[in-house]
């Protein structure tokens, strides 16, 4: 599905200003309107228009909208919404600014506010195609296919050459099994933009749904030959190979995707199906876990369906034993990454890992695996091995110390060999937090992840912005883990954890001490850890807990 916010980039072309006062301001207004001008120079001119404080209302609205567009491209949604709202004070009937503010709300996850803006834009201009398409993307993501189809129909009615509306409608028609209609829309999209690789890639997916696997493979091959890193097309081809029963070819495609992006949800789910067909149920469960557990807002109807399917198959394939065992089996993976090769090293994490591991052994954990200074491939290997242990256990705990941060709404832990020259490299060089959650996901009772990793992002000063993402310079973003998971940050989201003044971090010190205290239930335990760290750092660091273990059972590290 094509994201709506692409339309925002064209708003300045459509905004109409009025004459400004004074020659210098006139020059800045003209530069602010000039969409052919170098982006930063244009934005600087728009900022001068705002700062002048004497621009005509429509000129001020244009400049504020340009500021909003720049923030939207960085995914700084709160500030983008504020800029658009301020612009609308100067030009309240500007339906295009209303529409793009809806896009910012949608990308922030505020669908109700987004739809309200799309509706308002359509009240102002009923024949404006963009908000129909944008509202349709919300309906599609929620699975309201008829409402999505109605909106894409309206978008095409008012803008017959809207490429993305044709592709979006083709996706809905494919889901509705109106294959002739889908292929006609893709043909029209191909006429509008003959060079777009997305047309044959989506047609490949439609052919898969039709069971025309040879045609699908032919289309996907054509795309992949020209753009080998277009993973959407590789995943579609893998599904076509699966449909033909060529599991070896499908596995090769899924492995290629996961070698490029080990966090790819669709590839994990597809490979899970493949291993299930081969009766390799342990590997199938591992891949389904990687696809099933999410810690952020679902992006797209297709991804929502993939996650739901993976969770359903994981449940079906997980052995159902009694709720407990004569002796609770508790396992832990403790990781300390300090010897970074491309940014400054961290002294404490390996020591913190040893401290936490010793404490866990002291309170009776049967398996405690310590791993230090993991490169990317070793990191994923450690998670896969631990997932197999977790599946046989009641408790599964992962503690991680090292570099970690959020990029574009996704939380990442950083292997020691990561380079991260550009923001887009995170998905291929780092480990998404949801993959760590998947590794504990097989445990029968307590699933706990502790992250002593909220330090400053050392890559930020040199990291290139290439994929329109907001780069957060410190800490993790807040999360909403699935039911039955507990995630503890050493510092609250957006804040920085400290290494401390001793040989161990304040968080590791508090955890290692407090888990040895008997008769303290785990929920209360991490409240105590929070208070201890808060006091030890003189109110400089406050741990935060997200999610909770199952509600009908109490959990104790040391004695009830």
C-alpha positions as CSV (number, residue, x, y, z in Angstrom):
1,X,0.0,0.0,0.0
2,X,1.3,3.4,-0.9
3,X,1.6,5.8,2.1
4,X,-0.5,8.9,1.9
5,X,2.1,11.3,3.1
6,X,3.8,11.4,-0.3
7,X,1.1,13.8,-1.3
8,X,2.3,16.3,1.2
9,X,5.4,17.1,-0.8
10,X,3.3,18.8,-3.4
11,X,1.3,21.1,-1.2
12,X,3.6,24.2,-1.7
13,X,2.9,23.9,-5.5
14,X,-0.8,24.4,-4.8
15,X,-0.8,27.0,-2.0
16,X,-1.5,30.5,-3.3
17,X,0.1,33.5,-1.6
18,X,-0.7,37.2,-1.6
19,X,1.6,40.1,-2.1
20,X,4.1,40.7,0.8
21,X,5.3,44.0,2.2
22,X,8.8,45.1,1.3
23,X,11.3,44.0,-1.3
24,X,13.3,41.6,1.0
25,X,10.2,39.9,2.2
26,X,9.0,39.7,-1.4
27,X,12.2,37.9,-2.3
28,X,11.8,35.5,0.5
29,X,8.1,34.8,-0.3
30,X,9.1,34.1,-3.9
31,X,11.8,31.8,-2.8
32,X,9.5,30.0,-0.4
33,X,7.0,29.4,-3.3
34,X,9.7,28.1,-5.6
35,X,9.5,24.3,-5.4
36,X,12.4,24.0,-7.9
37,X,14.8,25.7,-5.4
38,X,17.2,23.6,-3.4
39,X,15.2,22.2,-0.4
40,X,17.2,23.7,2.4
41,X,17.5,27.1,0.8
42,X,13.7,27.1,0.1
43,X,13.0,26.1,3.7
44,X,15.4,28.8,5.0
45,X,13.4,31.4,3.0
46,X,10.1,30.2,4.4
47,X,11.5,30.4,7.9
48,X,12.5,34.0,7.2
49,X,9.0,34.7,6.1
50,X,7.7,33.3,9.4
51,X,10.3,35.2,11.4
52,X,9.5,38.6,9.7
53,X,6.2,38.6,11.4
54,X,4.5,40.8,8.8
55,X,3.7,38.5,5.9
56,X,0.3,38.4,4.4
57,X,-1.9,35.6,5.9
58,X,-1.8,33.3,2.9
59,X,2.0,33.8,2.5
60,X,2.5,33.0,6.2
61,X,0.3,29.9,5.8
62,X,2.5,28.8,2.8
63,X,5.6,29.2,4.9
64,X,4.3,27.3,7.9
65,X,3.0,24.5,5.6
66,X,6.6,24.2,4.1
67,X,7.9,23.9,7.7
68,X,5.3,21.2,8.4
69,X,6.3,19.4,5.2
70,X,10.0,19.3,6.3
71,X,9.0,18.0,9.7
72,X,6.7,15.4,8.2
73,X,9.5,14.1,6.0
74,X,11.6,13.6,9.2
75,X,8.6,11.9,10.9
76,X,8.5,14.6,13.6
77,X,4.8,14.3,13.6
78,X,4.0,16.4,16.7
79,X,5.9,19.5,15.4
80,X,4.5,18.9,11.9
81,X,0.9,18.9,13.2
82,X,1.7,22.1,15.2
83,X,3.0,23.8,12.1
84,X,0.0,22.9,10.0
85,X,-2.4,24.0,12.8
86,X,-0.6,27.3,13.0
87,X,-0.8,27.6,9.2
88,X,-4.6,27.1,9.3
89,X,-5.0,30.0,11.7
90,X,-3.8,32.2,8.9
91,X,-5.7,30.4,6.1
92,X,-8.5,28.3,7.7
93,X,-10.2,27.3,4.5
94,X,-7.0,25.8,3.0
95,X,-8.2,22.3,2.3
96,X,-4.8,21.1,1.2
97,X,-3.2,22.0,4.6
98,X,-6.1,20.3,6.4
99,X,-5.5,17.1,4.3
100,X,-1.8,17.0,5.0
101,X,-2.3,17.6,8.7
102,X,-4.5,14.4,8.5
103,X,-1.6,12.6,7.0
104,X,0.6,13.6,9.9
105,X,-2.1,12.4,12.3
106,X,-2.4,9.1,10.4
107,X,1.4,8.5,10.5
108,X,1.4,9.2,14.2
109,X,-1.3,6.6,14.7
110,X,-4.1,9.0,15.4
111,X,-6.5,7.6,12.9
112,X,-9.6,9.3,14.3
113,X,-8.0,12.7,14.0
114,X,-6.7,11.8,10.6
115,X,-10.1,10.9,9.3
116,X,-11.6,14.0,10.9
117,X,-9.1,16.1,8.9
118,X,-9.8,14.2,5.7
119,X,-13.5,14.7,6.2
120,X,-13.0,18.4,6.9
121,X,-10.9,18.8,3.7
122,X,-13.7,17.2,1.7
123,X,-16.2,19.5,3.2
124,X,-14.1,22.4,2.0
125,X,-13.6,20.8,-1.4
126,X,-15.8,17.8,-2.2
127,X,-14.0,17.1,-5.5
128,X,-10.5,17.0,-4.0
129,X,-9.1,13.6,-4.7
130,X,-6.2,13.4,-2.2
131,X,-8.2,13.0,1.0
132,X,-10.3,10.3,-0.6
133,X,-7.2,8.3,-1.3
134,X,-5.7,9.1,2.2
135,X,-8.9,8.2,4.0
136,X,-9.0,5.0,1.9
137,X,-5.6,4.0,3.3
138,X,-7.0,4.2,6.8
139,X,-9.9,2.0,5.9
140,X,-7.6,-0.5,4.1
141,X,-5.3,-0.7,7.1
142,X,-8.3,-1.5,9.4
143,X,-9.6,-4.1,6.9
144,X,-12.8,-2.1,6.0
145,X,-12.4,-3.1,2.4
146,X,-15.7,-1.8,1.0
147,X,-15.1,1.7,2.6
148,X,-11.6,1.7,1.2
149,X,-12.8,0.7,-2.3
150,X,-15.5,3.5,-2.2
151,X,-12.8,6.1,-1.3
152,X,-10.3,4.9,-4.0
153,X,-13.1,5.0,-6.5
154,X,-13.9,8.6,-5.6
155,X,-10.2,9.5,-5.8
156,X,-9.9,8.1,-9.3
157,X,-13.2,9.8,-10.3
158,X,-11.8,13.2,-9.5
159,X,-8.2,12.5,-10.5
160,X,-8.1,9.7,-13.1
161,X,-4.3,9.9,-13.4
162,X,-3.7,9.4,-9.7
163,X,-1.1,6.6,-9.8
164,X,-1.2,5.6,-6.1
165,X,-5.1,5.5,-6.1
166,X,-5.0,3.0,-9.0
167,X,-2.4,0.8,-7.2
168,X,-4.3,1.0,-3.9
169,X,-7.5,0.1,-5.5
170,X,-5.8,-2.8,-7.2
171,X,-4.8,-4.1,-3.8
172,X,-8.4,-3.9,-2.5
173,X,-9.7,-5.6,-5.6
174,X,-7.1,-8.4,-5.3
175,X,-8.2,-8.9,-1.7
176,X,-11.8,-9.0,-2.9
177,X,-10.8,-11.5,-5.6
178,X,-11.9,-9.2,-8.4
179,X,-8.8,-10.1,-10.3
180,X,-9.8,-8.6,-13.7
181,X,-10.5,-5.3,-12.0
182,X,-7.1,-5.4,-10.2
183,X,-5.2,-6.2,-13.4
184,X,-7.0,-3.3,-15.2
185,X,-6.0,-0.9,-12.5
186,X,-2.4,-2.0,-12.6
187,X,-2.4,-1.7,-16.4
188,X,-3.7,1.9,-16.0
189,X,-1.1,2.6,-13.3
190,X,1.6,1.3,-15.8
191,X,0.3,3.7,-18.4
192,X,0.5,6.6,-16.0
193,X,4.1,5.7,-14.9
194,X,5.6,3.1,-17.3
195,X,8.9,3.0,-15.3
196,X,7.5,2.2,-11.9
197,X,8.7,-1.2,-10.6
198,X,5.8,-1.2,-8.2
199,X,3.3,-2.1,-11.0
200,X,4.8,-5.5,-11.9
201,X,5.6,-6.1,-8.3
202,X,1.9,-5.7,-7.3
203,X,0.8,-7.5,-10.4
204,X,3.0,-10.4,-9.3
205,X,1.1,-10.4,-6.0
206,X,-2.2,-10.4,-7.8
207,X,-1.1,-13.4,-10.0
208,X,-0.1,-15.2,-6.8
209,X,-3.6,-14.7,-5.4
210,X,-5.0,-16.0,-8.7
211,X,-2.9,-19.1,-8.6
212,X,-1.0,-18.1,-11.8
213,X,2.4,-18.8,-10.3
214,X,4.4,-18.8,-13.5
215,X,3.1,-15.4,-14.5
216,X,3.8,-14.1,-11.0
217,X,7.4,-15.4,-11.1
218,X,7.9,-13.8,-14.5
219,X,6.7,-10.4,-13.3
220,X,8.7,-10.5,-10.1
221,X,11.9,-11.7,-12.0
222,X,11.6,-8.7,-14.2
223,X,11.5,-6.4,-11.2
224,X,14.3,-8.1,-9.3
225,X,16.6,-8.2,-12.3
226,X,16.4,-4.4,-12.4
227,X,16.2,-3.7,-8.6
228,X,17.7,-6.7,-6.7
229,X,17.1,-5.1,-3.3
230,X,13.3,-4.6,-3.9
231,X,12.4,-7.0,-1.1
232,X,8.7,-6.6,-1.6
233,X,9.1,-8.3,-5.0
234,X,11.4,-11.0,-3.6
235,X,8.8,-11.8,-1.0
236,X,6.1,-12.0,-3.7
237,X,8.3,-14.3,-5.7
238,X,8.8,-16.5,-2.6
239,X,5.1,-16.9,-2.2
240,X,4.8,-17.8,-5.9
241,X,7.5,-20.5,-5.5
242,X,5.6,-21.8,-2.4
243,X,2.4,-22.0,-4.5
244,X,4.2,-24.1,-7.1
245,X,5.5,-26.3,-4.4
246,X,9.1,-25.3,-5.0
247,X,10.1,-25.0,-1.4
248,X,13.9,-24.8,-2.1
249,X,13.4,-21.8,-4.3
250,X,11.1,-20.1,-1.8
251,X,13.5,-20.8,1.0
252,X,16.3,-19.2,-1.0
253,X,14.2,-16.1,-1.4
254,X,13.2,-15.9,2.2
255,X,16.8,-16.4,3.4
256,X,18.0,-13.7,1.0
257,X,15.4,-11.3,2.5
258,X,16.4,-12.1,6.0
259,X,20.1,-11.9,5.2
260,X,19.4,-8.4,4.0
261,X,16.9,-7.5,6.7
262,X,16.9,-10.0,9.7
263,X,13.9,-8.1,11.1
264,X,11.5,-8.6,8.1
265,X,8.1,-9.7,9.4
266,X,6.7,-11.1,6.2
267,X,9.8,-13.2,5.4
268,X,9.7,-14.7,8.9
269,X,6.0,-15.7,8.6
270,X,6.5,-17.1,5.1
271,X,9.5,-19.1,6.1
272,X,7.5,-20.3,9.1
273,X,4.9,-21.7,6.7
274,X,7.7,-23.4,4.7
275,X,9.3,-25.1,7.7
276,X,5.8,-26.2,8.9
277,X,5.3,-27.8,5.5
278,X,8.6,-29.6,6.0
279,X,7.6,-30.6,9.5
280,X,10.5,-28.7,11.0
281,X,8.2,-27.5,13.8
282,X,10.9,-26.0,16.0
283,X,12.2,-23.7,13.2
284,X,8.6,-23.0,12.2
285,X,7.8,-21.8,15.7
286,X,10.9,-19.7,15.9
287,X,10.0,-17.9,12.6
288,X,6.3,-17.5,13.7
289,X,7.5,-16.0,16.9
290,X,9.6,-13.5,15.1
291,X,6.6,-12.5,13.0
292,X,4.0,-12.5,15.7
293,X,5.2,-10.2,18.5
294,X,5.0,-6.5,17.8
295,X,5.9,-3.6,20.0
296,X,4.7,-0.7,17.9
297,X,1.6,0.4,15.9
298,X,0.8,-2.0,13.1
299,X,1.6,-0.4,9.7
300,X,-0.7,-1.7,7.0
301,X,-3.5,-4.1,6.6
302,X,-1.2,-6.7,5.1
303,X,1.2,-6.7,8.0
304,X,-1.7,-6.9,10.5
305,X,-2.9,-10.0,8.7
306,X,0.6,-11.5,8.6
307,X,1.1,-11.0,12.4
308,X,-2.3,-12.4,13.2
309,X,-1.7,-15.5,11.0
310,X,1.8,-16.0,12.6
311,X,0.3,-15.9,16.1
312,X,-2.4,-18.3,15.2
313,X,0.0,-20.8,13.8
314,X,2.4,-20.3,16.7
315,X,-0.4,-21.1,19.1
316,X,-1.4,-24.2,17.1
317,X,2.1,-25.6,17.0
318,X,3.1,-24.8,20.6
319,X,2.9,-27.9,22.9
320,X,0.2,-27.5,25.5
321,X,1.4,-28.8,28.8
322,X,0.3,-28.1,32.3
323,X,0.5,-24.5,33.5
324,X,3.5,-25.2,35.7
325,X,6.1,-27.9,36.6
326,X,7.2,-29.5,39.8
327,X,10.2,-27.1,39.7
328,X,9.8,-23.9,37.7
329,X,12.4,-23.8,34.9
330,X,13.9,-20.4,34.5
331,X,16.4,-19.5,31.8
332,X,18.2,-16.2,30.9
333,X,20.3,-14.7,28.2
334,X,22.6,-11.9,29.3
335,X,24.3,-9.7,26.7
336,X,27.0,-7.1,27.3
337,X,28.1,-5.2,24.2
338,X,31.0,-2.8,24.8
339,X,33.8,-3.4,22.3
340,X,32.2,-1.3,19.5
341,X,34.4,-1.1,16.4
342,X,33.0,2.0,14.7
343,X,32.0,4.3,17.5
344,X,33.3,4.8,21.1
345,X,33.5,1.6,23.2
346,X,31.5,1.2,26.4
347,X,33.4,-0.1,29.4
348,X,30.6,-1.2,31.7
349,X,28.3,-3.5,29.6
350,X,30.5,-6.6,29.8
351,X,30.9,-6.1,33.6
352,X,27.2,-5.4,33.9
353,X,26.4,-8.7,32.1
354,X,28.6,-10.7,34.5
355,X,27.0,-9.0,37.5
356,X,23.5,-9.7,36.3
357,X,24.4,-13.3,35.3
358,X,25.8,-14.0,38.8
359,X,22.7,-12.7,40.5
360,X,20.4,-14.8,38.3
361,X,22.5,-17.9,39.1
362,X,22.3,-17.1,42.8
363,X,18.5,-17.0,42.7
364,X,18.3,-20.4,41.0
365,X,18.1,-19.9,37.3
366,X,18.9,-23.3,35.7
367,X,20.4,-21.8,32.5
368,X,22.2,-18.5,32.3
369,X,23.9,-17.8,29.0
370,X,26.4,-14.9,29.0
371,X,27.4,-13.4,25.6
372,X,29.6,-10.3,25.2
373,X,30.5,-8.1,22.3
374,X,28.2,-9.7,19.7
375,X,28.4,-8.9,16.1
376,X,25.2,-8.9,14.1
377,X,25.2,-12.5,12.9
378,X,26.2,-13.7,16.4
379,X,23.5,-11.6,18.0
380,X,20.8,-13.2,15.9
381,X,22.3,-16.6,16.4
382,X,22.2,-16.1,20.2
383,X,18.6,-15.1,20.1
384,X,17.6,-18.1,18.0
385,X,19.4,-20.5,20.4
386,X,17.8,-18.8,23.4
387,X,14.3,-19.0,21.8
388,X,14.7,-22.8,21.7
389,X,15.5,-22.8,25.5
390,X,12.7,-20.4,26.2
391,X,10.2,-22.7,24.6
392,X,11.0,-25.4,27.1
393,X,10.9,-23.1,30.1
394,X,8.5,-21.3,32.4
395,X,10.5,-18.1,32.7
396,X,12.6,-16.5,29.9
397,X,14.6,-13.4,30.8
398,X,16.9,-11.4,28.5
399,X,19.2,-8.6,29.9
400,X,21.0,-6.4,27.4
401,X,23.6,-3.7,28.1
402,X,25.1,-1.7,25.2
403,X,24.2,0.8,22.6
404,X,20.5,1.1,21.8
405,X,18.2,3.7,20.4
406,X,15.1,4.5,18.3
407,X,15.1,5.3,14.6
408,X,11.8,6.1,12.8
409,X,9.6,4.6,15.6
410,X,11.5,1.3,15.8
411,X,13.7,0.5,18.8
412,X,17.1,-1.2,18.0
413,X,19.9,-2.9,19.9
414,X,23.2,-2.4,18.3
415,X,25.8,-5.1,17.5
416,X,29.4,-4.2,17.9
417,X,30.2,-4.4,14.2
418,X,27.4,-1.9,13.1
419,X,28.4,1.0,10.9
420,X,25.1,2.8,10.5
421,X,26.4,5.3,8.0
422,X,22.7,6.1,7.2
423,X,19.4,5.9,9.0
424,X,18.2,3.2,6.6
425,X,21.0,0.9,7.6
426,X,19.4,0.3,11.0
427,X,17.0,-2.3,9.7
428,X,19.8,-4.4,8.2
429,X,22.6,-3.9,10.7
430,X,20.9,-3.7,14.1
431,X,18.4,-5.9,16.0
432,X,14.8,-4.7,16.3
433,X,13.5,-5.0,19.9
434,X,10.6,-7.1,18.6
435,X,13.1,-9.8,17.7
436,X,14.3,-9.8,21.3
437,X,10.7,-10.2,22.5
438,X,10.2,-13.0,20.1
439,X,13.1,-14.8,21.7
440,X,11.4,-14.9,25.1
441,X,8.0,-15.4,23.5
442,X,7.9,-19.2,23.9
443,X,8.1,-19.2,27.7
444,X,5.0,-20.6,29.4
445,X,4.8,-17.9,32.2
446,X,7.1,-14.9,32.7
447,X,8.6,-13.2,29.6
448,X,10.9,-10.4,30.7
449,X,13.3,-8.2,28.8
450,X,15.6,-5.7,30.6
451,X,17.4,-3.0,28.5
452,X,20.3,-1.1,30.0
453,X,20.8,0.5,26.7
454,X,19.3,3.9,26.6
455,X,22.5,5.8,26.0
456,X,23.1,8.6,23.5
457,X,23.2,7.5,19.9
458,X,26.9,7.7,19.0
459,X,26.1,7.4,15.3
460,X,23.9,10.5,15.2
461,X,26.6,13.1,14.4
462,X,27.6,11.4,11.2
463,X,24.5,9.4,10.2
464,X,22.9,10.5,6.9
465,X,19.2,11.1,6.7
466,X,18.1,9.2,3.6
467,X,14.7,7.7,4.1
468,X,12.7,10.6,5.7
469,X,13.0,9.4,9.2
470,X,13.1,11.4,12.4
471,X,16.4,10.4,14.0
472,X,16.2,10.3,17.8
473,X,19.5,11.2,19.4
474,X,18.9,9.5,22.7
475,X,17.0,6.7,24.3
476,X,14.2,4.4,23.2
477,X,10.6,5.3,22.2
478,X,7.8,4.1,24.4
479,X,6.2,0.7,23.5
480,X,3.1,-1.3,24.1
481,X,4.2,-5.0,24.3
482,X,1.8,-7.8,23.7
483,X,-0.1,-9.3,26.7
484,X,2.2,-11.4,28.9
485,X,5.4,-9.5,28.2
486,X,7.3,-7.2,30.6
487,X,9.9,-4.8,29.2
488,X,12.0,-2.7,31.6
489,X,14.0,0.2,30.3
490,X,16.9,1.5,32.4
491,X,15.7,5.0,31.6
492,X,12.3,6.2,30.6
493,X,11.6,6.6,26.9
494,X,13.4,9.5,25.3
495,X,15.8,9.8,28.3
496,X,19.4,8.6,28.7
497,X,20.7,5.9,31.0
498,X,24.0,6.5,32.8
499,X,27.1,4.3,33.1
500,X,27.5,5.5,36.6
501,X,30.6,6.4,38.7
502,X,31.5,2.8,39.6
503,X,32.4,-0.3,37.6
504,X,28.7,-1.1,37.0
505,X,25.8,1.0,35.8
506,X,23.2,2.2,38.3
507,X,20.5,0.0,36.8
508,X,22.6,-3.2,36.8
509,X,23.7,-2.5,40.4
510,X,20.1,-2.1,41.5
511,X,18.8,-5.1,39.6
512,X,21.5,-7.4,40.8
513,X,20.9,-6.4,44.4
514,X,17.1,-6.2,44.4
515,X,16.4,-9.6,42.7
516,X,18.1,-11.3,45.6
517,X,15.6,-9.9,48.1
518,X,13.1,-12.7,49.0
519,X,9.4,-12.4,49.0
520,X,9.2,-9.5,46.5
521,X,6.8,-10.0,43.6
522,X,8.2,-9.0,40.2
523,X,5.9,-6.1,39.6
524,X,6.9,-4.6,43.0
525,X,10.5,-5.5,42.4
526,X,10.9,-3.2,39.5
527,X,9.2,-0.4,41.4
528,X,11.9,-0.8,43.9
529,X,14.6,-0.9,41.2
530,X,13.1,2.4,39.8
531,X,13.3,4.1,43.2
532,X,16.8,2.8,43.9
533,X,18.2,4.1,40.5
534,X,16.3,7.4,40.9
535,X,18.0,7.9,44.3
536,X,21.4,6.6,43.3
537,X,21.5,9.0,40.3
538,X,20.3,12.0,42.3
539,X,17.1,12.1,40.2
540,X,19.1,11.9,37.0
541,X,17.7,8.5,35.7
542,X,14.3,6.9,36.1
543,X,13.8,3.3,34.9
544,X,10.4,2.5,33.4
545,X,8.4,-0.7,33.0
546,X,6.1,-1.4,30.0
547,X,3.6,-4.3,29.9
548,X,3.2,-6.9,32.7
549,X,3.3,-10.6,33.2
550,X,0.1,-12.7,33.3
551,X,-2.3,-11.2,35.9
552,X,-3.5,-14.3,37.7
553,X,0.0,-15.4,38.9
554,X,2.6,-13.9,41.1
555,X,6.3,-14.2,40.2
556,X,9.3,-14.1,42.6
557,X,13.0,-14.1,41.8
558,X,13.9,-15.2,45.3
559,X,11.4,-17.1,47.5
560,X,7.8,-16.3,48.0
